[in-house]
C-alpha cells in the first residue's frame, strides 16, 4: 500500500482516498453555506492526486525514477489552484468573504498531492487537523467572543445631520467600532443618507442596536449590509 511506484491497484486506492478526504472538508464548508462544497473539494483533491500519479508514472515509465523529476507536473497544481481559490473569494466594498474556503481549497489540493505520492497517514492526519480548525476553533471563537465582522449600517435620516458623536456613542456601547463614515446630504429634501462602516462582534444584538440608532434622530430607514450603497 505504501509503494512509490504507480500500479493499477495503487492508483485506484489513492484516487478513492483523496476523494473521501476532499469530500469530508467540502461537507464542512457546504454546511456553512459556502458555494464550494463536497463536489468542488472532491474534484480538487482527486485532480491533484491524479496529477501526482501522472508525474510519478511519466518518470517511472519513460525516464526512470532516479533521473526524472516527479514534482514538475505536481508543482503546477499549486499554482493553478490559486485561480480556484481566488474565485472562492467574494470581494465587496468594505467586506471580503471566502478566505477560509480559498485556504481550504489550497489545502485540499496539497492533500491530494500527498495521497498521490503515498503519504496516507499524513494526509488523513492533515485532513483531521483541517476539520479541527474549521469546526472546533470556530466554536472557541464564538465562546470567547473573539473576532469581529465588517458590516455597513445604512441610515436614512429625515434631517441634515452634521454631528456623528451620538451615533459613535451608541456603537461604542454595543462594542462596535466605527471605521469609516460616508455621508450624502440632500438639502432639497432635507435628508441625510449615511453609510457607517463598522466592526461588529458576532454576538451583537442588532435589533437593540438599531432601536438605539433610530432613536437619535427622525430615522426613515436603517439596514445592515455587506457593501456600500
Beta strands, then each sheet from edge to edge (+ up, - down):
strand 1: 90-92
strand 2: 95-97
strand 3: 148-157
strand 4: 177-186
strand 5: 191-201
strand 6: 219-225
sheet 1: 1+ 2-
sheet 2: 4+ 5- 3+ 6-
end
